[in-house]
Amino acid sequence: MPSLLELVNAHTDLDSDDVAWLQLLMADWQIIADLSFADLVLWLPDKEGKGFWAAGQMRPTTGPTALVDDVLGTFVPVGRRRMLDQAYELGRLVREGDPEWRDDVPVRVEVIPVRRAGRVIAVVARNTNLLGVRTPSRLELSYLQTAADLTQMIASGHFPQPRQRSDHADSPRVGDGFLRLDAAGRVVYASPNAQSAYRRLGLTGDLSGQVLADLTRDLVPVRRRPDEETLSAVLGGRADREGEFGSDEVWMIVRSIPLRPHGDRIGALVLVRDVTELRRRDRELVTKDATIREIHHRVKNNLQTVAALLRLQARRIGEPAARSALEEAVRRVGSIAIVHETLSHAVEESVDFDEIVDRLSRMVTEVSVAGERVRVLREGSFGVLPSEIATPLAMVVTEVLQNAVEHGYSDLADDAKGRVVVTARRLVGRLHVIIADDGHGLPAGFDLDGSTNLGLSIVRTLVESELGGILEIGDAVPGPGARVQVDLPLD
């Protein structure tokens, strides 16, 4: 289905400010649909004046739908839906006395002009399913009266209003809790859900007749409520804004929309939502994340302690082969410690692997005999990898780089230099890594299946068994040097 912007660009003369206005309207029209118990359809005028394009559709959550099928992208020529033509041309609400019949369902249709900066830029058709209509309750009457005020504001250009939104995405809905205030900020009507929310805050009586801002000040401690300006503006119904407040056990989000159907403010719609459970889960997630980061930090410290003990033991051993084996173990432990150190600073269980590769490269060259004469360069990006891939892959990169530096440049002249290039790229859900050097290359008759090198055995096990990837080792093309290619699935 086409988007609003696609339809605007293809079929209308609306400018960017008009589109921004319509987007603000559509951001809040679930409220109007729920208050109206009706489906809403946004119709845009064709740039050639031939008709209207359906650019948006919203169904109510408070009642049955009147439009079973989607109409988005539908074109209605001039003359077919007379109410659309009249509302757009006359700039006023248009209602029909008799309902339309759609699939054996009576539907009452009203068309509301959308006015911005003194001109009508679109119309909204409100479609109400009349099947099973009964005498409305006080709640339904309050909903309908508030919907009528909002539609009049749309027609006169007073709604929507740019507003200050909170950072959270838990904006209250009509069914969460509905309050109607008068011009003095006094509660005229409160839905049962709104009553329940305030009783959880400590209210013992009825919300009706209470000045909402004053009542909230009495129930909510100062440290748990927004600043005085926000509280007065939101709970007094003077500004279209959101706020959050609560007690030690209960948290609520409120949203106010001033009602000014004829220009002057006559009251406000206030929506309230109990978000206590959401905030409790948020706190649990924050605690869990902090605990996981602390665990990674402690694992890193323990690994560094193990590496330090192995390094100390290596210095006390006179046998070169044994000392070399312990030094290799130190490097392997160190590569895992780098991953855990990075995870200890991350909010999620994933790491920027480019940073890890750069640190591993420095670690390998700093402890090698060749030292700074061998440079390790990275081309491309590994991107962000989950920890279950990052840890074994760090071991693989360490082993391959260590082999390249130690064996590829074992007799490097004092004035000679070497170069190892680590190339990474992502393609179709896989990670392709190539580590190529310009050293001596592989020994004659090298066979990976018959190799007894511990480092290569570790690499092969990690790539094929742990990571489910493919390992290839061969001579660099063009030579000299060796080339190791690793192909891993990222799923």
C-alpha positions as CSV (number, residue, x, y, z in Angstrom):
1,M,0.0,0.0,0.0
2,P,1.3,3.5,-0.8
3,S,2.5,5.8,2.0
4,L,1.3,9.3,2.7
5,L,4.4,10.9,1.2
6,E,4.1,8.7,-2.0
7,L,0.5,9.8,-2.5
8,V,1.3,13.4,-1.8
9,N,4.2,13.6,-4.2
10,A,2.4,11.7,-7.0
11,H,-1.1,13.2,-6.8
12,T,-1.3,16.4,-4.9
13,D,0.1,20.0,-4.7
14,L,0.5,20.0,-0.9
15,D,3.7,21.5,0.4
16,S,6.0,20.2,3.1
17,D,4.2,22.3,5.8
18,D,0.9,20.7,4.8
19,V,2.4,17.3,5.0
20,A,3.8,18.0,8.4
21,W,0.4,19.1,9.6
22,L,-1.3,15.9,8.3
23,Q,1.4,13.8,9.9
24,L,0.7,15.5,13.3
25,L,-3.0,14.8,12.8
26,M,-2.4,11.1,11.9
27,A,-0.1,10.7,15.0
28,D,-3.1,11.4,17.2
29,W,-6.1,10.3,15.2
30,Q,-6.3,6.9,17.0
31,I,-7.6,9.1,19.9
32,I,-10.3,10.6,17.7
33,A,-11.3,7.2,16.2
34,D,-11.6,5.7,19.7
35,L,-13.6,8.6,21.1
36,S,-15.9,8.6,18.0
37,F,-16.3,4.8,17.9
38,A,-15.7,5.3,14.2
39,D,-13.3,4.5,11.3
40,L,-11.4,7.5,10.0
41,V,-10.2,7.9,6.4
42,L,-8.0,10.8,5.3
43,W,-8.8,12.0,1.7
44,L,-6.3,14.2,-0.2
45,P,-7.5,16.5,-3.1
46,D,-6.1,15.5,-6.5
47,K,-3.8,18.2,-7.9
48,E,-5.9,18.3,-11.1
49,G,-9.1,18.7,-9.2
50,K,-10.5,15.4,-10.4
51,G,-11.2,13.8,-7.1
52,F,-9.7,12.6,-3.8
53,W,-7.1,10.0,-2.8
54,A,-7.4,7.9,0.4
55,A,-4.0,8.5,2.1
56,G,-4.7,7.1,5.6
57,Q,-7.1,4.9,7.5
58,M,-7.6,4.3,11.2
59,R,-10.0,1.8,12.9
60,P,-11.4,2.2,16.5
61,T,-10.4,0.0,19.3
62,T,-13.6,0.9,21.3
63,G,-16.2,-0.3,18.8
64,P,-16.9,-2.4,15.7
65,T,-15.3,-1.3,12.4
66,A,-17.4,0.1,9.6
67,L,-14.7,-0.6,7.0
68,V,-13.7,-4.2,6.8
69,D,-11.5,-3.7,3.7
70,D,-8.5,-1.3,3.5
71,V,-9.2,1.7,1.3
72,L,-5.7,3.2,1.3
73,G,-4.7,4.3,-2.2
74,T,-8.3,4.4,-3.4
75,F,-9.3,7.2,-5.8
76,V,-12.8,8.7,-5.7
77,P,-13.7,11.0,-8.6
78,V,-15.6,14.3,-8.1
79,G,-19.3,13.7,-7.9
80,R,-19.2,10.1,-6.7
81,R,-19.0,11.0,-2.9
82,R,-20.8,14.3,-2.7
83,M,-20.0,14.7,1.0
84,L,-16.3,14.8,0.2
85,D,-16.8,17.5,-2.4
86,Q,-19.0,19.7,-0.1
87,A,-16.7,19.5,2.9
88,Y,-13.7,20.4,0.8
89,E,-15.4,23.2,-1.1
90,L,-17.4,24.7,1.7
91,G,-14.9,24.2,4.5
92,R,-17.4,22.9,7.0
93,L,-18.5,19.6,8.5
94,V,-21.0,17.7,6.4
95,R,-23.4,15.1,7.7
96,E,-26.0,12.9,6.0
97,G,-29.3,12.2,7.7
98,D,-29.7,8.7,6.3
99,P,-27.0,6.1,6.8
100,E,-25.2,4.3,4.0
101,W,-25.5,0.5,3.7
102,R,-22.2,-1.5,3.3
103,D,-22.3,-5.2,3.4
104,D,-25.7,-5.2,5.2
105,V,-24.3,-2.8,7.8
106,P,-25.7,0.7,8.3
107,V,-22.9,3.3,8.4
108,R,-23.3,6.9,9.3
109,V,-20.8,9.1,7.4
110,E,-19.5,12.6,8.4
111,V,-16.8,14.5,6.6
112,I,-14.5,16.9,8.4
113,P,-12.4,19.5,6.6
114,V,-8.8,19.7,7.7
115,R,-7.8,23.3,7.9
116,R,-4.3,24.7,8.1
117,A,-3.3,28.4,7.9
118,G,-6.8,29.4,6.8
119,R,-7.2,26.9,4.0
120,V,-8.6,23.4,3.7
121,I,-5.8,21.0,2.7
122,A,-7.7,17.6,3.1
123,V,-10.9,16.0,4.5
124,V,-11.4,13.2,7.0
125,A,-14.4,10.9,6.6
126,R,-15.7,9.5,9.9
127,N,-17.6,6.2,9.4
128,T,-19.7,4.9,12.3
129,N,-21.0,1.3,12.3
130,L,-24.7,1.7,13.5
131,L,-25.4,-2.0,13.8
132,G,-26.6,-2.7,17.3
133,V,-26.9,0.9,18.3
134,R,-28.4,1.4,21.9
135,T,-28.8,4.2,24.3
136,P,-25.3,5.5,25.1
137,S,-23.9,5.4,28.6
138,R,-22.4,8.4,30.4
139,L,-19.0,7.2,29.4
140,E,-20.0,7.0,25.7
141,L,-21.7,10.4,25.8
142,S,-18.5,11.9,27.2
143,Y,-16.4,10.2,24.5
144,L,-18.7,11.5,21.8
145,Q,-18.9,15.0,23.1
146,T,-15.1,15.2,23.3
147,A,-14.8,13.7,19.8
148,A,-17.2,16.4,18.5
149,D,-15.0,19.1,20.1
150,L,-11.9,17.7,18.5
151,T,-13.4,17.4,15.1
152,Q,-14.6,21.0,15.3
153,M,-11.0,22.0,16.2
154,I,-9.8,20.1,13.1
155,A,-12.3,22.0,11.0
156,S,-11.3,25.4,12.4
157,G,-7.5,24.8,12.3
158,H,-7.0,24.5,16.1
159,F,-6.0,20.8,16.0
160,P,-3.4,19.2,15.8
161,Q,-1.0,21.3,18.0
162,P,2.7,20.9,18.0
163,R,3.5,19.6,21.5
164,Q,6.4,18.7,23.8
165,R,6.6,14.9,23.9
166,S,8.3,12.9,26.6
167,D,11.2,10.6,25.8
168,H,9.1,7.5,26.6
169,A,6.9,5.7,24.0
170,D,4.2,4.8,26.4
171,S,1.7,7.5,25.5
172,P,-1.7,6.8,27.1
173,R,-4.7,5.7,25.0
174,V,-8.4,6.4,25.5
175,G,-9.1,3.0,27.0
176,D,-6.3,3.4,29.6
177,G,-8.1,6.2,31.5
178,F,-10.2,9.2,30.3
179,L,-10.8,12.5,32.1
180,R,-12.8,15.5,30.9
181,L,-11.9,18.8,32.6
182,D,-13.7,22.1,32.6
183,A,-11.9,25.4,31.9
184,A,-10.8,25.7,35.6
185,G,-9.2,22.3,35.5
186,R,-11.9,20.6,37.5
187,V,-12.9,17.0,36.6
188,V,-16.3,16.9,34.9
189,Y,-16.1,13.2,34.1
190,A,-13.7,10.3,34.9
191,S,-13.8,6.9,33.3
192,P,-13.7,3.8,35.6
193,N,-10.1,3.1,34.6
194,A,-9.0,6.7,35.4
195,Q,-10.7,6.4,38.8
196,S,-8.8,3.1,39.4
197,A,-5.5,4.7,38.5
198,Y,-6.0,7.5,41.0
199,R,-7.2,5.2,43.7
200,R,-4.0,3.3,43.4
201,L,-2.2,6.6,44.1
202,G,-4.2,6.9,47.3
203,L,-7.5,8.6,46.4
204,T,-10.3,7.5,48.6
205,G,-13.2,9.5,47.1
206,D,-14.4,10.3,43.7
207,L,-12.5,12.2,41.0
208,S,-15.5,14.1,39.8
209,G,-15.5,17.7,41.0
210,Q,-11.8,17.6,42.0
211,V,-9.3,20.1,40.7
212,L,-6.9,17.6,39.1
213,A,-3.7,19.5,39.5
214,D,-4.4,20.2,43.2
215,L,-5.4,16.6,43.9
216,T,-2.3,15.3,42.2
217,R,-0.1,17.6,44.4
218,D,-1.7,16.1,47.5
219,L,-1.3,12.5,46.4
220,V,2.2,12.6,44.8
221,P,5.4,13.6,46.7
222,V,7.4,16.4,45.2
223,R,10.3,14.2,44.3
224,R,8.0,11.9,42.2
225,R,6.3,14.5,40.1
226,P,7.4,16.8,37.2
227,D,8.3,20.4,37.7
228,E,5.5,22.8,38.7
229,E,5.1,24.3,35.3
230,T,4.6,20.9,33.6
231,L,2.3,19.7,36.3
232,S,0.1,22.8,36.0
233,A,0.1,22.8,32.2
234,V,-0.7,19.1,31.8
235,L,-3.1,18.5,34.7
236,G,-4.7,21.9,34.4
237,G,-5.4,21.1,30.7
238,R,-3.7,24.3,29.4
239,A,-1.2,22.7,27.1
240,D,-1.0,19.7,24.8
241,R,1.8,17.9,26.6
242,E,2.7,14.7,28.5
243,G,4.0,14.2,32.0
244,E,4.9,11.3,34.3
245,F,4.5,11.1,38.0
246,G,3.8,8.6,40.8
247,S,4.4,7.4,44.3
248,D,6.9,4.9,45.5
249,E,4.7,2.0,44.3
250,V,2.7,3.5,41.4
251,W,3.7,5.4,38.3
252,M,1.4,7.1,35.7
253,I,1.7,8.9,32.4
254,V,-0.8,11.7,31.6
255,R,-1.5,13.4,28.3
256,S,-3.6,16.5,28.1
257,I,-5.3,18.1,25.0
258,P,-6.9,21.5,25.5
259,L,-10.4,21.7,24.0
260,R,-11.1,24.9,22.1
261,P,-13.7,24.0,19.4
262,H,-14.6,27.7,18.8
263,G,-11.3,29.3,19.7
264,D,-11.5,29.8,23.5
265,R,-10.5,27.0,25.8
266,I,-13.6,25.3,27.3
267,G,-11.8,22.5,29.1
268,A,-9.5,19.6,28.3
269,L,-9.2,16.0,27.5
270,V,-6.8,14.2,29.8
271,L,-5.7,10.6,29.2
272,V,-4.0,8.7,32.0
273,R,-2.1,5.4,32.0
274,D,-0.8,3.3,34.8
275,V,2.7,2.2,33.8
276,T,3.8,0.8,37.2
277,E,4.5,-2.6,35.7
278,L,6.4,-1.2,32.7
279,R,8.6,0.9,35.0
280,R,9.2,-2.2,37.2
281,R,10.4,-4.1,34.2
282,D,12.5,-1.2,33.1
283,R,14.3,-1.2,36.5
284,E,14.8,-5.0,36.3
285,L,16.3,-4.7,32.8
286,V,18.6,-1.9,34.0
287,T,19.7,-4.0,37.0
288,K,20.2,-7.1,34.8
289,D,22.3,-5.1,32.3
290,A,24.4,-3.7,35.0
291,T,24.9,-7.2,36.5
292,I,25.9,-8.6,33.1
293,R,28.4,-5.9,32.6
294,E,29.8,-6.4,36.1
295,I,30.2,-10.1,35.3
296,H,32.1,-9.4,32.1
297,H,34.3,-7.0,34.0
298,R,35.1,-9.6,36.7
299,V,35.7,-12.3,34.0
300,K,38.1,-9.9,32.3
301,N,39.9,-9.3,35.6
302,N,40.2,-13.0,36.3
303,L,41.5,-13.7,32.8
304,Q,44.1,-11.0,33.2
305,T,45.1,-12.6,36.5
306,V,45.5,-15.9,34.9
307,A,47.5,-14.4,32.1
308,A,49.8,-12.7,34.6
309,L,50.4,-16.0,36.5
310,L,51.2,-17.7,33.2
311,R,53.6,-14.9,32.3
312,L,55.3,-15.2,35.6
313,Q,55.6,-18.9,35.3
314,A,57.1,-18.5,31.8
315,R,59.8,-16.3,33.1
316,R,60.9,-19.0,35.6
317,I,61.2,-21.7,33.0
318,G,64.5,-22.2,31.2
319,E,63.3,-24.6,28.5
320,P,62.5,-22.4,25.4
321,A,59.8,-24.7,24.1
322,A,57.9,-24.6,27.4
323,R,58.4,-20.9,27.7
324,S,57.0,-20.4,24.2
325,A,54.0,-22.6,24.9
326,L,53.2,-20.5,28.1
327,E,53.6,-17.3,26.2
328,E,51.1,-18.5,23.5
329,A,48.7,-19.4,26.3
330,V,49.0,-15.8,27.7
331,R,48.1,-14.4,24.3
332,R,45.1,-16.7,23.9
333,V,43.8,-15.7,27.4
334,G,44.5,-12.1,26.6
335,S,42.4,-12.2,23.4
336,I,39.4,-13.5,25.3
337,A,39.9,-10.9,28.0
338,I,39.8,-8.1,25.4
339,V,36.3,-9.3,24.3
340,H,35.0,-9.4,27.9
341,E,36.5,-6.0,28.6
342,T,34.6,-4.6,25.6
343,L,31.4,-6.3,26.7
344,S,31.7,-4.8,30.2
345,H,31.3,-1.4,28.6
346,A,28.4,-2.4,26.3
347,V,24.7,-2.0,27.1
348,E,23.9,-5.1,25.0
349,E,25.5,-8.5,24.5
350,S,27.3,-7.4,21.3
351,V,30.5,-5.6,20.5
352,D,32.1,-3.4,17.9
353,F,34.5,-6.1,16.6
354,D,36.6,-3.6,14.6
355,E,37.9,-2.2,17.9
356,I,38.7,-5.7,19.1
357,V,40.7,-6.5,16.0
358,D,42.7,-3.3,16.2
359,R,43.6,-4.1,19.8
360,L,44.5,-7.7,19.0
361,S,46.7,-6.5,16.2
362,R,48.6,-4.2,18.6
363,M,48.9,-7.0,21.2
364,V,50.4,-9.5,18.7
365,T,52.9,-7.1,17.2
366,E,54.1,-5.7,20.5
367,V,55.1,-9.1,21.9
368,S,56.5,-10.5,18.7
369,V,60.2,-10.7,17.8
370,A,59.7,-8.6,14.7
371,G,58.0,-5.8,16.8
372,E,57.1,-2.6,15.0
373,R,58.7,-3.7,11.8
374,V,55.5,-5.7,11.0
375,R,52.4,-3.6,10.5
376,V,48.9,-5.1,10.8
377,L,46.3,-3.1,8.8
378,R,42.5,-3.5,8.7
379,E,40.4,-3.0,5.6
380,G,36.6,-3.0,5.7
381,S,34.5,-3.5,8.8
382,F,33.4,-6.5,10.9
383,G,30.6,-4.4,12.3
384,V,28.8,-5.3,15.5
385,L,28.9,-8.9,16.5
386,P,27.1,-10.8,19.3
387,S,29.3,-12.2,22.0
388,E,28.8,-15.8,21.0
389,I,30.5,-15.0,17.7
390,A,33.0,-12.4,19.0
391,T,34.8,-14.5,21.6
392,P,35.7,-17.5,19.3
393,L,36.4,-15.2,16.4
394,A,38.8,-13.2,18.5
395,M,40.7,-16.4,19.3
396,V,40.8,-17.2,15.5
397,V,42.2,-13.8,14.6
398,T,44.8,-13.9,17.4
399,E,46.1,-17.3,16.3
400,V,46.2,-16.4,12.6
401,L,48.0,-13.1,13.2
402,Q,50.4,-14.8,15.6
403,N,51.3,-17.4,13.0
404,A,51.7,-14.7,10.3
405,V,54.0,-12.5,12.4
406,E,56.1,-15.3,14.0
407,H,56.5,-17.7,11.0
408,G,56.1,-15.4,8.1
409,Y,58.8,-13.0,9.3
410,S,61.0,-15.2,11.5
411,D,64.3,-14.0,10.0
412,L,63.3,-10.5,9.0
413,A,66.3,-8.3,8.3
414,D,66.9,-5.3,10.6
415,D,65.9,-2.8,7.9
416,A,63.1,-4.8,6.3
417,K,59.4,-4.4,7.0
418,G,56.4,-6.7,6.8
419,R,52.7,-6.1,6.2
420,V,49.7,-8.1,7.3
421,V,46.2,-7.1,6.0
422,V,43.0,-8.1,7.7
423,T,40.1,-7.6,5.3
424,A,36.5,-8.0,6.4
425,R,33.2,-7.6,4.6
426,R,29.6,-8.6,5.2
427,L,27.6,-10.1,2.4
428,V,24.1,-11.7,2.3
429,G,24.1,-12.7,6.0
430,R,27.7,-13.9,6.1
431,L,31.0,-12.5,7.3
432,H,34.0,-12.9,5.0
433,V,37.5,-12.4,6.6
434,I,40.8,-12.6,4.8
435,I,44.2,-12.3,6.6
436,A,47.0,-12.1,4.1
437,D,50.7,-11.4,4.7
438,D,53.8,-10.8,2.5
439,G,56.1,-13.0,4.5
440,H,57.7,-16.4,3.6
441,G,54.5,-18.1,2.8
442,L,53.5,-21.7,3.7
443,P,56.0,-24.4,3.9
444,A,56.4,-26.8,1.0
445,G,53.8,-29.5,0.9
446,F,51.6,-27.8,3.6
447,D,48.4,-29.8,4.3
448,L,45.9,-28.4,6.7
449,D,44.4,-31.9,7.4
450,G,47.8,-33.3,8.3
451,S,49.1,-30.3,10.2
452,T,50.1,-30.8,13.9
453,N,50.4,-27.1,14.7
454,L,48.3,-26.4,17.9
455,G,47.4,-22.9,16.8
456,L,46.0,-24.1,13.4
457,S,44.1,-26.9,15.2
458,I,42.5,-24.4,17.5
459,V,41.6,-22.2,14.5
460,R,40.1,-25.0,12.6
461,T,38.0,-26.3,15.5
462,L,36.7,-22.8,16.3
463,V,35.8,-21.9,12.7
464,E,34.2,-25.2,11.6
465,S,32.7,-26.5,14.9
466,E,32.1,-23.5,17.0
467,L,31.2,-20.9,14.4
468,G,29.8,-23.2,11.7
469,G,32.1,-21.6,9.1
470,I,34.5,-22.5,6.3
471,L,38.3,-22.2,6.7
472,E,40.7,-22.0,3.7
473,I,44.6,-21.7,4.0
474,G,46.8,-21.2,1.0
475,D,49.5,-19.0,-0.6
476,A,48.8,-15.4,-1.2
477,V,48.0,-14.5,-4.8
478,P,50.1,-12.8,-6.0
479,G,52.9,-14.0,-3.7
480,P,54.9,-14.0,-1.6
481,G,53.1,-14.7,1.6
482,A,50.2,-16.7,3.1
483,R,46.5,-16.2,2.9
484,V,43.8,-17.4,5.4
485,Q,40.2,-17.0,4.5
486,V,37.3,-17.5,7.0
487,D,33.6,-17.5,5.9
488,L,31.1,-17.4,8.7
489,P,27.3,-17.3,8.9
490,L,26.0,-14.3,10.9
491,D,22.5,-15.8,11.7
